Amino acid sequence: MVKYMTLWRANPDAWPTDPNQVVQLNEMMFAMLDERLKSGQMLEFGYFENGKSGYAISTGDDAKAVFTSSSAIFPWFLTEAHEVLDYKTGKEILRHVKKAQAEQMAAMKW
């Protein structure tokens, strides 16, 4: 299972100007988020201090899950998704890579 962090921001050009339509759109988005959080597909969702952008932490088998999720909220929100590694995995990879680099540099006898 892959973990993704998606940064999102509202697209002001796509939002309705009628306050009643804004309420309806917000309720639709809240229902979608509630379902994804309840199902475990989305682990976390949050807002940045401006209230018009934020982040989501999700899981999926591949990039199709993130693409599907991002497509569902376009054009009202613009997204940027990144696959993330946990600290332990990242640390193991970096140790291996840096050790190999040090060995290569030592073999070059600068």
C-alpha positions, 0 to 999 in steps of 0.5 A, a space after each residue: 500500500 502506497 501513501 500519498 500527500 496531496 496539497 490542495 488549493 481552491 480554484 477561485 475561477 471555478 467556484 460559484 458566485 451564488 452563496 446557495 451554490 457555494 453551500 451546496 458545493 461545500 456540503 458535497 465536498 464534506 460528504 465525499 471527505 467524510 466517506 473517504 476518511 471513514 473508509 480509510 482511503 484517506 488517513 488525514 485531511 487538514 486546512 492551512 491557516 488561510 482556509 483556502 488550501 491544505 493537505 490530505 494523506 491518503 493510501 492506495 495501491 498505485 497512482 490511480 487512486 490519487 488521480 481518481 481522487 484529484 479528478 473528483 474535485 477538479 475544477 473546484 480545487 487544484 492538487 499536487 500529489 506526492 508519494 511519500 516514504 516513512 522515516 524508517 524506509 527513507 533512513 535505510 535507503 539513505 544509509 545504503 546510498 551514502 555508504 555506496 557513494 563513500 565507497 566509490 569516492 574512496 576507490 577513486 582516491 581523490 
